[in-house]
Amino acid sequence: MCTTQLDAGNVLSRLFRTLFVTRHRKLPLPPGPRKLPVVGNLHQIPSSNPWRTYQQWHKQYGPIITIKKGPGTTIILGSAKVAKDLLHDRGSIYSSRPHMYFIGECVFGGIQPSIMPYGPKWRLFHKVQMAFVNVNTAHAYRSLQALESQQLLRDLTESDDFTKAFERHSTSLLYTLAYGKRIMTGKEEEIRDLEELGGILEKVLLEAARYQLSDMFPILNSLPPFLAPWKRSGQALFAQHKQLLEKHMKLALEAPNWNWCKQAQRLGATTSISATELAFVLGGLFEASMTTPMVLDVFVMASVLNPQAVLRAQAELDVVVGPDRLPSFEDKAHLPFMDAFIREVMRWRPITPGGFEHAVTQDDEYMGYHIPKGATVVANHWSIDLDDTIFNEPHEFKPERWIEQPNLPLATFGYGRRACPGRHIGLNSLYSVISCVLWAYDIEHAFDSGVRLEIDEWDMTQGADSKPSPFKASFRVRSQKHRDVIERESLVSDKMFELILNSISASF
């Protein structure tokens, strides 16, 4: 090709880039509330339930809005269509995470997959995770999930603390998979470490709020540690977290039973990532299981407050399953109202109401608006799941809406390439637990000295994860036949447990 042709090509290329950039600069950002210099909208964002404020702004400005948290630009998405269009359909540029110095680098050492930027390292870590939580492997875990649900039913006959019972169930399921040992009583030695781990994660969230200025104004991170307390705090949390995850991975490798840590070594994962990285990759999957009991608390609250929906679900179970056995995964296809009930539980009170932060890696245009490279982009799950243009009477608990319109959107697990990797296991756990509990129990208001204990359906905890504030409920076994089945099915031998793990191992 001659020099003249090359020069002409270069000129055209520069011209195209110039026109493209100029066009983006002329396009406005999505609308939003008025901003102040330096602080942006920080003075308008409440510390509690900010997603509800965002929902009101969506009603005023539309499904895509811009706010400023200091100098940083945040684009908030308030409809399922907009979230899908950007986070899913344009996933190649909307799958990164915003740079969070305190959490990402100090607390998690840059190796926590859920908050890593999109790139080769994240794809490698994600590939390792998905080897254990894809659709096919999730199917292989169903026998273990059924076993844990059987014990859960027994636990609920012996204690009125349903939250503790749900936590033991979820912890045991994922600890067995990740590390090869069941948590049968909630009093095991491992529980102390797991409670410490939970405490670390809670402290991370509190400290992140305390030190958020280090993310809003990155120049602060150039300060030395003695002037930057978030560096010292984050590094101490990382060391504590790392010690716990590596300890349990070591125990897993020495355990007699199959587990993810052993399987990862067999698959050669440690040839591409370090042992510490593997501890965080697999530990991250275990830690994510802590959200399942939150959904189950919502299930109990919804059941107490909506007895007619429960009666309809139980009527379906009585026809399909009967009183002489527990519901199984094979029954699922014949329980459409049960499936609808579970979806409505997830929609009615989102446990991640503020959504998950994405970062856009190049300039983009959508709906006539400019979305700048580096902006934080968040799907507001509260707005999406309670969108009154999609859901009729969105604040009402109506499982039948999912039967009438099976393709309604649900934001629970996020969007695109950064959707929750463990969603297949999570959905199976919710089906196993909720179908068995509704089969076995009537769930009603609790009473104290003859006085009914009321439940405030809007009283939810604050934070990135949100669950009902503590409340009481009464679980009453539906009949003697149901009680007999609960007693019979809860007697699981060590041999049966070993057979289940061997079956899972054979599926890899």
matplotlib code that plots the C-alpha trace (Angstrom):
import matplotlib.pyplot as plt

x = [0.0, 1.4, 2.3, -0.5, -3.1, -1.7, -1.7, -5.3, -6.3, -4.6, -6.4, -9.8, -9.1, -8.2, -11.2, -13.5, -12.1, -12.4, -16.0, -16.8, -15.3, -16.8, -20.3, -20.0, -18.8, -21.9, -24.3, -25.5, -25.1, -28.4, -30.5, -30.5, -30.8, -28.9, -25.4, -23.1, -19.4, -17.0, -19.5, -21.9, -25.1, -23.6, -25.7, -28.9, -28.2, -29.5, -27.3, -30.3, -32.2, -30.6, -32.2, -35.6, -34.4, -33.0, -36.4, -38.1, -35.5, -36.2, -39.9, -38.8, -36.0, -36.5, -35.0, -31.4, -30.1, -26.7, -25.5, -22.2, -20.5, -17.8, -16.0, -17.0, -19.9, -22.5, -25.1, -28.1, -30.4, -34.0, -35.7, -35.1, -34.9, -32.2, -30.2, -30.4, -29.5, -26.4, -25.1, -26.0, -26.2, -23.2, -21.3, -18.0, -17.7, -20.0, -18.4, -15.7, -15.8, -15.0, -11.6, -12.1, -8.8, -9.8, -11.9, -10.2, -6.5, -6.2, -8.8, -8.8, -5.3, -6.6, -7.6, -11.3, -13.1, -16.4, -14.8, -11.9, -11.8, -12.8, -9.7, -7.6, -7.0, -10.7, -11.6, -9.2, -10.6, -14.1, -13.4, -12.1, -15.3, -17.6, -16.1, -17.8, -21.1, -22.2, -25.6, -24.3, -22.4, -25.3, -27.5, -25.0, -25.3, -29.1, -28.8, -26.7, -29.2, -32.0, -30.1, -29.6, -33.2, -34.2, -32.1, -33.5, -37.0, -35.9, -34.1, -37.3, -39.2, -36.5, -36.0, -38.0, -35.0, -35.6, -32.9, -30.2, -31.6, -31.4, -27.9, -26.8, -28.4, -26.6, -23.3, -23.3, -24.2, -21.4, -18.9, -19.3, -18.8, -15.9, -14.1, -15.5, -17.2, -20.9, -21.9, -24.6, -25.2, -23.9, -21.7, -18.7, -15.2, -15.3, -18.2, -16.0, -13.8, -16.9, -18.3, -15.0, -15.1, -18.6, -17.3, -14.5, -16.9, -19.3, -16.3, -15.2, -18.6, -18.5, -15.0, -15.8, -18.5, -16.1, -13.3, -15.3, -13.5, -10.4, -12.4, -14.1, -10.8, -8.1, -5.3, -5.7, -4.3, -0.9, -0.6, 1.8, 0.2, 0.7, -1.5, -3.9, -5.6, -7.6, -4.4, -3.5, -7.0, -7.4, -4.1, -4.9, -8.3, -6.6, -4.1, -6.9, -9.1, -6.2, -5.2, -8.7, -9.2, -5.8, -6.4, -9.6, -8.2, -5.4, -7.9, -9.9, -6.9, -6.3, -9.9, -11.0, -14.0, -14.2, -14.4, -13.8, -10.3, -9.2, -11.0, -9.3, -5.9, -6.9, -8.1, -4.7, -6.0, -2.8, -0.7, -2.3, -3.0, -1.3, -2.6, -3.6, -5.5, -7.3, -8.2, -10.0, -11.5, -13.2, -13.7, -15.6, -18.1, -18.5, -19.0, -21.6, -23.8, -24.4, -27.1, -29.4, -30.6, -31.6, -33.9, -35.3, -36.1, -38.0, -39.8, -40.9, -42.1, -44.0, -45.6, -46.8, -48.3, -49.8, -51.5, -53.7, -50.6, -49.3, -52.5, -52.4, -48.8, -49.7, -52.7, -50.5, -48.0, -50.8, -51.9, -48.5, -46.5, -49.0, -48.3, -46.2, -42.9, -41.0, -41.0, -38.2, -36.4, -38.3, -41.5, -40.4, -41.8, -45.2, -45.2, -45.7, -47.2, -44.3, -41.9, -43.9, -44.0, -40.2, -39.7, -42.1, -40.1, -37.0, -38.8, -41.0, -38.1, -34.8, -31.9, -29.4, -31.7, -28.9, -27.6, -24.0, -21.6, -20.2, -17.7, -17.9, -14.5, -15.1, -17.3, -20.8, -24.1, -27.5, -30.9, -29.3, -27.1, -23.3, -22.0, -18.4, -15.6, -14.8, -18.3, -19.8, -23.0, -25.5, -28.8, -31.1, -32.7, -35.3, -36.6, -36.5, -38.2, -40.8, -41.4, -45.1, -45.0, -44.1, -45.6, -49.2, -49.4, -45.6, -45.7, -48.3, -47.1, -48.7, -47.0, -49.7, -48.2, -45.4, -47.9, -49.8, -46.5, -43.7, -41.1, -41.3, -37.8, -36.0, -32.9, -31.9, -28.7, -27.5, -26.8, -24.4, -21.0, -20.9, -24.1, -23.9, -21.8, -23.6, -27.1, -27.9, -27.0, -28.9, -32.1, -31.9, -31.4, -34.4, -36.6, -35.5, -36.0, -39.1, -41.0, -40.1, -40.9, -44.3, -45.0, -44.2, -45.3, -48.0, -46.1, -48.0, -47.7, -46.0, -47.6, -46.1, -48.3, -51.4, -50.5, -49.8, -46.4, -46.8, -44.3, -43.3, -42.9, -40.8, -38.4, -35.3, -31.6, -29.3, -26.3, -25.3, -27.3, -30.7, -32.9, -35.9, -35.0, -35.3, -38.9, -40.7, -42.8, -44.5, -43.8, -46.5, -46.2, -49.2, -50.1, -48.8, -48.1, -45.9, -44.1, -43.4, -41.8, -39.7, -38.4, -37.7, -36.0, -33.7, -31.9, -29.0, -26.1, -22.4, -22.4, -25.2, -23.2, -20.1, -22.1, -23.5, -20.0, -18.7, -21.5, -20.7, -17.0, -17.9, -19.7, -16.5]
y = [0.0, 3.4, 6.1, 8.4, 5.8, 5.3, 9.0, 9.2, 6.3, 8.0, 11.2, 9.5, 7.5, 10.7, 12.5, 9.6, 9.6, 13.4, 13.4, 10.5, 12.2, 15.6, 14.0, 12.4, 15.7, 17.4, 14.8, 15.5, 13.2, 11.6, 14.0, 14.1, 16.3, 19.6, 19.2, 21.4, 22.1, 19.5, 17.4, 16.9, 15.2, 13.9, 16.3, 14.8, 11.1, 9.7, 7.4, 4.9, 3.5, 5.6, 3.4, 4.7, 8.3, 7.1, 5.6, 9.0, 10.6, 8.0, 9.0, 12.6, 12.3, 9.0, 5.4, 6.6, 9.3, 10.9, 11.7, 12.9, 11.5, 14.0, 14.3, 10.8, 10.2, 7.6, 6.5, 4.8, 2.5, 2.3, -0.1, -3.7, -2.7, -0.1, -2.5, -5.3, -3.0, -1.8, -4.3, -7.4, -6.6, -4.3, -6.4, -6.1, -2.5, -2.6, -5.5, -3.9, -2.6, 0.9, 1.3, 1.0, 1.6, 0.7, -2.4, -3.6, -3.1, -2.7, -5.1, -7.8, -7.3, -7.1, -10.8, -10.8, -11.8, -10.0, -6.6, -7.1, -5.0, -6.8, -8.3, -11.4, -12.0, -11.7, -14.0, -16.6, -16.4, -16.5, -19.6, -21.4, -20.4, -21.4, -24.9, -25.4, -23.5, -23.8, -25.3, -28.9, -28.9, -27.2, -30.1, -32.6, -30.8, -31.4, -34.6, -32.7, -29.8, -32.3, -33.8, -30.3, -29.5, -32.7, -31.7, -28.1, -29.4, -31.3, -28.2, -26.1, -28.6, -28.1, -24.3, -21.2, -19.4, -19.9, -17.5, -19.6, -22.7, -21.1, -20.0, -23.5, -24.9, -22.5, -22.6, -26.4, -26.8, -24.5, -25.5, -29.1, -28.2, -25.9, -27.7, -31.2, -31.1, -30.7, -28.2, -30.3, -28.4, -24.9, -25.5, -27.0, -25.5, -24.2, -22.0, -19.7, -19.1, -18.6, -16.1, -14.3, -14.3, -12.8, -10.2, -9.3, -8.8, -6.7, -4.6, -4.1, -2.6, -0.3, 0.8, 1.3, 3.8, 5.5, 5.8, 6.4, 9.7, 7.8, 6.5, 9.8, 11.7, 9.3, 11.8, 11.0, 7.5, 9.0, 9.8, 7.6, 5.0, 7.0, 9.8, 7.3, 5.2, 3.3, 1.8, 0.4, -0.8, -2.4, -4.2, -5.6, -6.9, -8.5, -10.3, -11.6, -12.6, -14.3, -16.3, -17.7, -18.6, -20.3, -22.2, -23.7, -24.5, -26.4, -28.3, -29.1, -30.6, -32.8, -33.8, -37.4, -36.2, -34.7, -30.9, -27.9, -27.3, -30.9, -30.8, -27.5, -29.1, -32.0, -29.7, -27.9, -24.6, -24.0, -24.0, -20.8, -19.0, -18.9, -20.8, -17.5, -16.5, -19.9, -19.5, -16.2, -17.5, -20.5, -18.6, -15.9, -18.6, -19.7, -16.2, -15.4, -18.2, -15.9, -14.1, -17.1, -17.0, -13.4, -14.4, -17.1, -14.6, -12.6, -15.9, -16.3, -12.7, -13.0, -16.2, -14.8, -11.7, -13.4, -16.6, -17.0, -17.3, -19.9, -21.9, -21.9, -23.2, -25.9, -27.0, -27.5, -29.5, -31.6, -32.6, -33.2, -34.6, -35.7, -36.1, -39.3, -37.9, -34.7, -32.6, -33.5, -31.7, -34.1, -32.4, -28.9, -29.0, -29.9, -27.1, -23.8, -21.9, -22.8, -21.5, -18.3, -18.0, -18.2, -15.6, -13.3, -13.7, -12.5, -9.6, -8.3, -7.4, -7.3, -8.3, -6.2, -3.2, -0.9, -3.3, -4.0, -1.4, -1.7, 0.5, 1.4, 1.0, 3.3, 6.3, 5.2, 6.6, 5.5, 7.1, 10.2, 10.6, 10.4, 7.8, 8.7, 6.2, 5.4, 6.2, 3.9, 2.3, 0.8, -1.1, 0.0, -3.3, -1.5, 0.5, -2.4, -5.0, -2.5, -0.8, 0.0, 0.2, -3.5, -4.9, -4.2, -3.2, -3.8, -3.6, -6.4, -10.0, -11.7, -14.9, -15.3, -12.5, -14.8, -17.4, -14.8, -13.2, -15.8, -13.5, -10.7, -9.3, -10.1, -8.2, -10.4, -12.0, -8.9, -8.5, -9.6, -11.1, -9.9, -11.7, -13.8, -16.9, -19.0, -18.2, -21.8, -23.2, -20.4, -21.0, -24.8, -24.1, -21.8, -24.3, -27.2, -25.2, -23.3, -26.2, -28.5, -25.9, -25.0, -28.8, -29.4, -26.3, -23.6, -20.4, -17.9, -14.9, -15.6, -14.7, -13.5, -13.8, -14.0, -10.9, -11.3, -10.0, -7.8, -7.6, -4.4, -5.4, -2.3, -2.7, -3.9, -3.7, -1.2, -1.9, -3.4, -6.5, -5.9, -8.4, -8.1, -6.8, -9.5, -10.7, -13.7, -16.3, -19.6, -22.8, -25.5, -29.0, -29.5, -33.0, -36.1, -37.7, -34.7, -35.0, -38.7, -38.0, -35.2, -37.6, -40.4, -38.3, -36.5, -39.7, -39.6, -41.9, -41.0, -43.6, -41.8, -38.5, -40.2, -41.7, -38.2, -36.7, -39.6, -39.0, -35.3, -36.1, -38.5, -35.7, -33.7]
z = [0.0, -0.9, 1.6, 0.3, 1.1, 4.6, 5.2, 4.0, 6.3, 9.3, 8.6, 8.3, 11.5, 13.4, 12.0, 13.1, 16.6, 16.9, 15.7, 18.1, 21.1, 20.2, 19.9, 23.3, 24.8, 23.4, 24.8, 28.3, 31.3, 32.4, 34.5, 38.3, 41.3, 41.5, 42.7, 44.9, 44.1, 45.5, 47.5, 44.6, 46.0, 49.2, 51.2, 49.7, 50.0, 53.4, 55.4, 55.7, 52.8, 50.1, 47.5, 48.4, 47.7, 44.4, 43.6, 44.2, 41.9, 39.2, 39.4, 38.9, 36.4, 34.6, 34.6, 34.3, 36.6, 37.5, 41.0, 42.2, 45.3, 45.6, 42.2, 41.1, 38.7, 39.5, 37.0, 38.7, 36.7, 37.9, 35.4, 34.4, 30.7, 31.2, 33.5, 31.0, 28.0, 29.7, 32.2, 30.2, 26.5, 26.7, 29.2, 27.4, 28.7, 31.8, 33.7, 35.7, 39.3, 40.5, 42.1, 45.8, 47.5, 51.1, 50.4, 47.2, 47.9, 51.7, 53.0, 50.3, 48.8, 45.3, 45.2, 46.1, 42.9, 43.6, 43.7, 41.3, 38.1, 34.9, 33.1, 32.6, 36.4, 37.2, 34.3, 35.6, 39.1, 37.8, 35.7, 38.9, 40.8, 38.0, 37.9, 41.2, 40.9, 37.3, 36.4, 36.1, 39.4, 41.2, 40.1, 41.6, 45.0, 45.3, 47.4, 50.0, 49.9, 50.6, 53.5, 55.1, 54.6, 56.4, 59.4, 59.2, 59.7, 62.8, 64.1, 63.8, 66.0, 68.8, 68.7, 68.1, 66.8, 63.1, 62.0, 63.8, 62.2, 58.7, 59.4, 60.5, 57.3, 54.9, 56.8, 56.8, 53.2, 51.9, 54.5, 53.5, 49.8, 50.4, 53.3, 53.6, 57.0, 58.1, 60.7, 62.5, 65.8, 65.3, 68.3, 66.5, 66.9, 63.4, 64.3, 66.3, 63.3, 61.1, 63.6, 63.6, 59.8, 59.8, 62.3, 59.9, 57.0, 59.2, 60.3, 56.7, 55.8, 58.8, 58.1, 54.4, 55.3, 57.7, 55.2, 52.0, 51.5, 50.4, 47.4, 46.7, 46.8, 45.7, 46.3, 50.0, 49.3, 48.6, 52.3, 54.4, 56.7, 59.9, 58.3, 56.6, 59.3, 56.6, 55.4, 58.8, 59.5, 56.1, 56.2, 59.7, 58.4, 55.4, 57.6, 59.9, 56.9, 55.1, 58.2, 58.6, 55.0, 54.7, 57.9, 56.7, 53.3, 55.0, 57.1, 54.0, 52.2, 55.3, 55.6, 54.7, 52.6, 49.1, 49.0, 46.7, 48.0, 47.1, 43.8, 42.9, 43.4, 41.3, 38.5, 38.6, 39.9, 41.9, 38.8, 37.6, 40.9, 44.3, 47.4, 49.0, 45.9, 45.9, 49.5, 48.7, 45.4, 47.2, 50.5, 48.5, 47.4, 51.0, 52.3, 49.7, 51.2, 54.2, 52.2, 51.9, 55.5, 54.9, 52.1, 54.3, 57.0, 54.4, 53.6, 57.2, 57.4, 54.2, 55.3, 58.6, 57.0, 53.9, 55.2, 52.1, 49.8, 52.2, 52.1, 48.3, 48.3, 50.9, 48.9, 45.9, 48.0, 49.4, 46.0, 44.4, 47.4, 50.0, 53.8, 53.6, 52.2, 51.8, 48.7, 46.3, 43.4, 41.1, 42.3, 41.3, 37.7, 39.2, 41.7, 39.7, 42.6, 44.8, 42.2, 42.0, 45.8, 46.0, 43.2, 45.0, 48.3, 46.4, 44.8, 47.6, 49.9, 48.0, 50.3, 48.1, 47.6, 46.5, 43.8, 42.9, 41.6, 38.0, 36.3, 32.6, 30.8, 27.8, 26.9, 25.9, 24.6, 25.7, 25.3, 24.0, 27.1, 27.6, 30.0, 30.7, 30.9, 34.6, 35.8, 38.5, 37.2, 39.6, 39.1, 41.9, 42.9, 45.1, 42.2, 39.8, 42.0, 43.2, 39.8, 39.6, 35.8, 35.8, 39.0, 39.8, 43.5, 43.9, 47.7, 48.0, 48.2, 45.2, 44.0, 41.3, 39.4, 38.3, 37.0, 35.0, 33.7, 33.9, 32.3, 34.9, 35.7, 38.9, 40.1, 43.0, 41.5, 39.6, 35.9, 33.1, 33.6, 37.2, 38.2, 41.4, 40.5, 43.1, 41.9, 40.7, 44.2, 45.8, 43.9, 44.6, 48.3, 48.4, 46.7, 49.0, 52.2, 51.4, 49.9, 52.8, 55.5, 54.0, 53.6, 57.3, 59.1, 59.5, 60.2, 62.3, 64.5, 67.8, 71.1, 74.4, 77.5, 75.3, 73.3, 69.6, 68.5, 65.5, 62.7, 60.9, 57.3, 56.5, 59.4, 57.6, 58.6, 57.0, 54.8, 51.5, 52.6, 54.1, 56.0, 58.4, 61.8, 64.4, 64.9, 66.3, 64.5, 65.5, 63.6, 64.2, 62.6, 60.3, 61.5, 63.2, 59.9, 59.0, 62.3, 61.8, 58.4, 59.9, 62.6, 60.1, 57.5, 59.9, 60.9, 58.4, 58.9, 58.4, 55.6, 53.7, 54.0, 52.6, 49.7, 48.8, 48.7, 46.7, 44.2, 44.0, 43.4, 40.6, 38.8, 38.2]

ax = plt.figure().add_subplot(projection="3d")
ax.plot(x, y, z, "-o")
ax.set_aspect("equal")
plt.show()
